[in-house]
Structure formats: C-alpha cells, structure tokens
Amino acid sequence: MAAALHAGVPQVPCAVMLDQPHNARLCVRLGVAPEALSFDRHLTAGRLARPLKAILREGPDGPLHKA
C-alpha cells in the first residue's frame, strides 16, 4: 500500500482480515481508491469492475491519480 501511495497509483483494496479493512477505508478517505471491497463470497466480477471502471474512466490526470 505504501509504495502505491507514494507512486500515486489508484487502488481497489479488497480487505480480507486484520488491519486490511481499516487500510482499505483509509485509501478511500485519502482519495486513492473509489471504494473499498470485502474479499468474501459477495465479491463478484461486477462489484470489482465498478471501481476499476471508475479509475480507467478518469484517466491518468484524474483525482485518484493525484491523491
């Protein structure tokens, strides 16, 4: 996570356990992730595609790349 934050790379965090849910929410608050997902049985291709499309739609000059 730190390397991606330093590089300004948008993220789609999929929290599994321990501190990951907190870190995923932190990425959203910092503006580097459009949303945080839980890695559970409800994670589908459609749910994963939504934040990925948001990142791709904004392009390299969008706010998720600038955070």
N, CA, C and O atoms as CSV, one atom per row, in Angstrom:
chain,resi,resn,atom,element,x,y,z
A,1,MET,N,N,0.823,-1.178,0.000
A,1,MET,CA,C,0.000,0.000,0.000
A,1,MET,C,C,0.875,1.253,0.000
A,1,MET,O,O,0.584,2.203,-0.727
A,2,ALA,N,N,1.936,1.271,0.800
A,2,ALA,CA,C,2.780,2.466,0.894
A,2,ALA,C,C,3.424,2.793,-0.450
A,2,ALA,O,O,3.504,3.960,-0.831
A,3,ALA,N,N,3.878,1.780,-1.161
A,3,ALA,CA,C,4.519,2.021,-2.458
A,3,ALA,C,C,3.522,2.592,-3.460
A,3,ALA,O,O,3.863,3.493,-4.227
A,4,ALA,N,N,2.303,2.081,-3.459
A,4,ALA,CA,C,1.275,2.595,-4.371
A,4,ALA,C,C,0.901,4.029,-4.009
A,4,ALA,O,O,0.696,4.859,-4.894
A,5,LEU,N,N,0.811,4.324,-2.713
A,5,LEU,CA,C,0.517,5.690,-2.283
A,5,LEU,C,C,1.630,6.638,-2.714
A,5,LEU,O,O,1.367,7.736,-3.203
A,6,HIS,N,N,2.852,6.211,-2.530
A,6,HIS,CA,C,3.992,7.050,-2.898
A,6,HIS,C,C,4.039,7.292,-4.401
A,6,HIS,O,O,4.388,8.385,-4.848
A,7,ALA,N,N,3.690,6.277,-5.176
A,7,ALA,CA,C,3.722,6.381,-6.636
A,7,ALA,C,C,2.497,7.087,-7.209
A,7,ALA,O,O,2.483,7.429,-8.391
A,8,GLY,N,N,1.470,7.309,-6.394
A,8,GLY,CA,C,0.256,7.954,-6.883
A,8,GLY,C,C,-0.598,7.053,-7.745
A,8,GLY,O,O,-1.302,7.518,-8.641
A,9,VAL,N,N,-0.536,5.757,-7.471
A,9,VAL,CA,C,-1.290,4.770,-8.252
A,9,VAL,C,C,-2.634,4.513,-7.571
A,9,VAL,O,O,-2.659,4.186,-6.385
A,10,PRO,N,N,-3.756,4.653,-8.294
A,10,PRO,CA,C,-5.066,4.351,-7.711
A,10,PRO,C,C,-5.146,2.884,-7.286
A,10,PRO,O,O,-4.470,2.021,-7.847
A,11,GLN,N,N,-5.978,2.625,-6.294
A,11,GLN,CA,C,-6.091,1.283,-5.744
A,11,GLN,C,C,-7.543,0.841,-5.664
A,11,GLN,O,O,-8.457,1.662,-5.584
A,12,VAL,N,N,-7.734,-0.460,-5.687
A,12,VAL,CA,C,-9.029,-1.067,-5.393
A,12,VAL,C,C,-8.765,-2.077,-4.280
A,12,VAL,O,O,-8.527,-3.254,-4.550
A,13,PRO,N,N,-8.806,-1.617,-3.034
A,13,PRO,CA,C,-8.490,-2.514,-1.927
A,13,PRO,C,C,-9.592,-3.530,-1.683
A,13,PRO,O,O,-10.775,-3.192,-1.643
A,14,CYS,N,N,-9.182,-4.785,-1.519
A,14,CYS,CA,C,-10.091,-5.891,-1.190
A,14,CYS,C,C,-9.643,-6.464,0.150
A,14,CYS,O,O,-8.732,-7.290,0.210
A,15,ALA,N,N,-10.281,-6.023,1.207
A,15,ALA,CA,C,-9.881,-6.397,2.557
A,15,ALA,C,C,-10.239,-7.836,2.874
A,15,ALA,O,O,-11.335,-8.300,2.558
A,16,VAL,N,N,-9.303,-8.539,3.503
A,16,VAL,CA,C,-9.517,-9.932,3.901
A,16,VAL,C,C,-9.614,-10.049,5.411
A,16,VAL,O,O,-10.592,-10.599,5.919
A,17,MET,N,N,-8.615,-9.541,6.151
A,17,MET,CA,C,-8.621,-9.708,7.610
A,17,MET,C,C,-7.691,-8.703,8.282
A,17,MET,O,O,-7.041,-7.893,7.621
A,18,LEU,N,N,-7.644,-8.776,9.584
A,18,LEU,CA,C,-6.782,-7.975,10.447
A,18,LEU,C,C,-6.935,-6.483,10.185
A,18,LEU,O,O,-8.036,-5.950,10.324
A,19,ASP,N,N,-5.855,-5.792,9.808
A,19,ASP,CA,C,-5.910,-4.345,9.620
A,19,ASP,C,C,-6.336,-3.945,8.212
A,19,ASP,O,O,-6.440,-2.754,7.916
A,20,GLN,N,N,-6.579,-4.908,7.352
A,20,GLN,CA,C,-6.903,-4.599,5.957
A,20,GLN,C,C,-8.200,-3.805,5.787
A,20,GLN,O,O,-8.221,-2.892,4.962
A,21,PRO,N,N,-9.275,-4.093,6.510
A,21,PRO,CA,C,-10.477,-3.256,6.368
A,21,PRO,C,C,-10.196,-1.794,6.727
A,21,PRO,O,O,-10.672,-0.882,6.050
A,22,HIS,N,N,-9.428,-1.576,7.785
A,22,HIS,CA,C,-9.070,-0.206,8.169
A,22,HIS,C,C,-8.248,0.462,7.063
A,22,HIS,O,O,-8.527,1.598,6.681
A,23,ASN,N,N,-7.242,-0.241,6.552
A,23,ASN,CA,C,-6.395,0.314,5.499
A,23,ASN,C,C,-7.194,0.583,4.227
A,23,ASN,O,O,-6.939,1.570,3.537
A,24,ALA,N,N,-8.144,-0.270,3.914
A,24,ALA,CA,C,-8.976,-0.081,2.724
A,24,ALA,C,C,-9.818,1.190,2.862
A,24,ALA,O,O,-9.918,1.978,1.922
A,25,ARG,N,N,-10.422,1.384,4.035
A,25,ARG,CA,C,-11.203,2.605,4.271
A,25,ARG,C,C,-10.306,3.846,4.235
A,25,ARG,O,O,-10.720,4.904,3.761
A,26,LEU,N,N,-9.096,3.708,4.732
A,26,LEU,CA,C,-8.140,4.810,4.712
A,26,LEU,C,C,-7.804,5.217,3.276
A,26,LEU,O,O,-7.696,6.406,2.978
A,27,CYS,N,N,-7.639,4.240,2.391
A,27,CYS,CA,C,-7.373,4.540,0.979
A,27,CYS,C,C,-8.510,5.339,0.359
A,27,CYS,O,O,-8.271,6.251,-0.432
A,28,VAL,N,N,-9.740,5.003,0.712
A,28,VAL,CA,C,-10.899,5.738,0.203
A,28,VAL,C,C,-10.879,7.165,0.752
A,28,VAL,O,O,-11.072,8.123,0.003
A,29,ARG,N,N,-10.644,7.306,2.058
A,29,ARG,CA,C,-10.601,8.651,2.665
A,29,ARG,C,C,-9.477,9.501,2.086
A,29,ARG,O,O,-9.637,10.712,1.937
A,30,LEU,N,N,-8.341,8.885,1.758
A,30,LEU,CA,C,-7.217,9.624,1.175
A,30,LEU,C,C,-7.455,9.993,-0.287
A,30,LEU,O,O,-6.741,10.821,-0.854
A,31,GLY,N,N,-8.471,9.366,-0.889
A,31,GLY,CA,C,-8.811,9.687,-2.270
A,31,GLY,C,C,-8.056,8.892,-3.312
A,31,GLY,O,O,-8.045,9.267,-4.484
A,32,VAL,N,N,-7.419,7.789,-2.906
A,32,VAL,CA,C,-6.687,6.966,-3.878
A,32,VAL,C,C,-7.454,5.712,-4.288
A,32,VAL,O,O,-6.985,4.933,-5.118
A,33,ALA,N,N,-8.635,5.524,-3.702
A,33,ALA,CA,C,-9.476,4.376,-4.037
A,33,ALA,C,C,-10.921,4.851,-4.147
A,33,ALA,O,O,-11.401,5.577,-3.276
A,34,PRO,N,N,-11.623,4.447,-5.215
A,34,PRO,CA,C,-13.019,4.858,-5.350
A,34,PRO,C,C,-13.932,4.207,-4.313
A,34,PRO,O,O,-14.942,4.791,-3.919
A,35,GLU,N,N,-13.580,3.002,-3.873
A,35,GLU,CA,C,-14.348,2.312,-2.839
A,35,GLU,C,C,-13.525,1.160,-2.297
A,35,GLU,O,O,-12.577,0.707,-2.938
A,36,ALA,N,N,-13.888,0.691,-1.118
A,36,ALA,CA,C,-13.237,-0.465,-0.505
A,36,ALA,C,C,-14.172,-1.663,-0.623
A,36,ALA,O,O,-15.376,-1.551,-0.388
A,37,LEU,N,N,-13.614,-2.789,-0.984
A,37,LEU,CA,C,-14.398,-4.010,-1.138
A,37,LEU,C,C,-13.982,-5.025,-0.082
A,37,LEU,O,O,-12.852,-5.001,0.403
A,38,SER,N,N,-14.892,-5.904,0.264
A,38,SER,CA,C,-14.578,-7.021,1.153
A,38,SER,C,C,-14.344,-8.256,0.301
A,38,SER,O,O,-15.109,-8.550,-0.617
A,39,PHE,N,N,-13.287,-8.966,0.616
A,39,PHE,CA,C,-12.991,-10.196,-0.108
A,39,PHE,C,C,-13.791,-11.315,0.545
A,39,PHE,O,O,-13.319,-11.992,1.459
A,40,ASP,N,N,-15.007,-11.490,0.057
A,40,ASP,CA,C,-15.904,-12.504,0.602
A,40,ASP,C,C,-16.722,-13.113,-0.530
A,40,ASP,O,O,-16.448,-12.865,-1.705
A,41,ARG,N,N,-17.702,-13.892,-0.181
A,41,ARG,CA,C,-18.488,-14.581,-1.215
A,41,ARG,C,C,-19.322,-13.615,-2.047
A,41,ARG,O,O,-19.832,-13.988,-3.103
A,42,HIS,N,N,-19.465,-12.370,-1.577
A,42,HIS,CA,C,-20.227,-11.369,-2.312
A,42,HIS,C,C,-19.372,-10.602,-3.322
A,42,HIS,O,O,-19.896,-9.790,-4.085
A,43,LEU,N,N,-18.070,-10.851,-3.333
A,43,LEU,CA,C,-17.198,-10.187,-4.298
A,43,LEU,C,C,-17.365,-10.871,-5.654
A,43,LEU,O,O,-16.988,-12.029,-5.833
A,44,THR,N,N,-17.926,-10.148,-6.582
A,44,THR,CA,C,-18.174,-10.676,-7.920
A,44,THR,C,C,-17.388,-9.855,-8.931
A,44,THR,O,O,-16.834,-8.806,-8.602
A,45,ALA,N,N,-17.347,-10.338,-10.143
A,45,ALA,CA,C,-16.675,-9.595,-11.211
A,45,ALA,C,C,-17.327,-8.229,-11.388
A,45,ALA,O,O,-16.636,-7.242,-11.638
A,46,GLY,N,N,-18.641,-8.165,-11.262
A,46,GLY,CA,C,-19.357,-6.901,-11.403
A,46,GLY,C,C,-19.003,-5.903,-10.315
A,46,GLY,O,O,-18.817,-4.718,-10.592
A,47,ARG,N,N,-18.907,-6.378,-9.065
A,47,ARG,CA,C,-18.543,-5.488,-7.959
A,47,ARG,C,C,-17.103,-5.002,-8.098
A,47,ARG,O,O,-16.799,-3.862,-7.748
A,48,LEU,N,N,-16.225,-5.849,-8.602
A,48,LEU,CA,C,-14.833,-5.462,-8.802
A,48,LEU,C,C,-14.688,-4.542,-10.010
A,48,LEU,O,O,-13.833,-3.657,-10.022
A,49,ALA,N,N,-15.520,-4.752,-11.020
A,49,ALA,CA,C,-15.435,-3.943,-12.240
A,49,ALA,C,C,-15.825,-2.492,-11.996
A,49,ALA,O,O,-15.278,-1.592,-12.633
A,50,ARG,N,N,-16.757,-2.251,-11.089
A,50,ARG,CA,C,-17.238,-0.884,-10.852
A,50,ARG,C,C,-16.100,0.071,-10.465
A,50,ARG,O,O,-15.952,1.105,-11.117
A,51,PRO,N,N,-15.284,-0.224,-9.431
A,51,PRO,CA,C,-14.202,0.710,-9.109
A,51,PRO,C,C,-13.094,0.731,-10.159
A,51,PRO,O,O,-12.464,1.766,-10.376
A,52,LEU,N,N,-12.855,-0.408,-10.813
A,52,LEU,CA,C,-11.850,-0.430,-11.879
A,52,LEU,C,C,-12.264,0.473,-13.035
A,52,LEU,O,O,-11.438,1.193,-13.595
A,53,LYS,N,N,-13.534,0.432,-13.386
A,53,LYS,CA,C,-14.035,1.301,-14.455
A,53,LYS,C,C,-13.929,2.769,-14.054
A,53,LYS,O,O,-13.612,3.620,-14.885
A,54,ALA,N,N,-14.190,3.065,-12.791
A,54,ALA,CA,C,-14.088,4.452,-12.317
A,54,ALA,C,C,-12.659,4.964,-12.475
A,54,ALA,O,O,-12.449,6.102,-12.894
A,55,ILE,N,N,-11.689,4.135,-12.146
A,55,ILE,CA,C,-10.279,4.517,-12.284
A,55,ILE,C,C,-9.921,4.715,-13.750
A,55,ILE,O,O,-9.282,5.705,-14.107
A,56,LEU,N,N,-10.325,3.788,-14.591
A,56,LEU,CA,C,-9.993,3.873,-16.020
A,56,LEU,C,C,-10.720,5.035,-16.691
A,56,LEU,O,O,-10.171,5.677,-17.586
A,57,ARG,N,N,-11.940,5.305,-16.266
A,57,ARG,CA,C,-12.740,6.378,-16.863
A,57,ARG,C,C,-12.113,7.756,-16.611
A,57,ARG,O,O,-12.172,8.633,-17.472
A,58,GLU,N,N,-11.517,7.943,-15.435
A,58,GLU,CA,C,-10.965,9.261,-15.121
A,58,GLU,C,C,-9.654,9.547,-15.838
A,58,GLU,O,O,-9.286,10.710,-16.005
A,59,GLY,N,N,-8.955,8.522,-16.259
A,59,GLY,CA,C,-7.694,8.733,-16.963
A,59,GLY,C,C,-6.559,9.099,-16.031
A,59,GLY,O,O,-6.771,9.265,-14.830
A,60,PRO,N,N,-5.352,9.226,-16.570
A,60,PRO,CA,C,-4.164,9.434,-15.735
A,60,PRO,C,C,-4.097,10.792,-15.053
A,60,PRO,O,O,-3.272,10.987,-14.160
A,61,ASP,N,N,-4.933,11.724,-15.446
A,61,ASP,CA,C,-4.920,13.042,-14.817
A,61,ASP,C,C,-6.057,13.245,-13.827
A,61,ASP,O,O,-6.265,14.354,-13.336
A,62,GLY,N,N,-6.790,12.181,-13.531
A,62,GLY,CA,C,-7.931,12.291,-12.629
A,62,GLY,C,C,-7.519,12.392,-11.169
A,62,GLY,O,O,-6.347,12.218,-10.835
A,63,PRO,N,N,-8.485,12.675,-10.299
A,63,PRO,CA,C,-8.190,12.886,-8.883
A,63,PRO,C,C,-7.638,11.657,-8.154
A,63,PRO,O,O,-6.857,11.809,-7.215
A,64,LEU,N,N,-8.023,10.450,-8.562
A,64,LEU,CA,C,-7.499,9.272,-7.899
A,64,LEU,C,C,-6.004,9.101,-8.158
A,64,LEU,O,O,-5.298,8.488,-7.357
A,65,HIS,N,N,-5.529,9.638,-9.268
A,65,HIS,CA,C,-4.110,9.565,-9.592
A,65,HIS,C,C,-3.315,10.677,-8.930
A,65,HIS,O,O,-2.090,10.596,-8.841
A,66,LYS,N,N,-3.996,11.708,-8.467
A,66,LYS,CA,C,-3.332,12.884,-7.906
A,66,LYS,C,C,-3.247,12.863,-6.390
A,66,LYS,O,O,-2.504,13.646,-5.797
A,67,ALA,N,N,-4.000,11.977,-5.759
A,67,ALA,CA,C,-4.080,11.991,-4.292
A,67,ALA,C,C,-2.726,11.724,-3.635
A,67,ALA,O,O,-2.628,11.703,-2.409
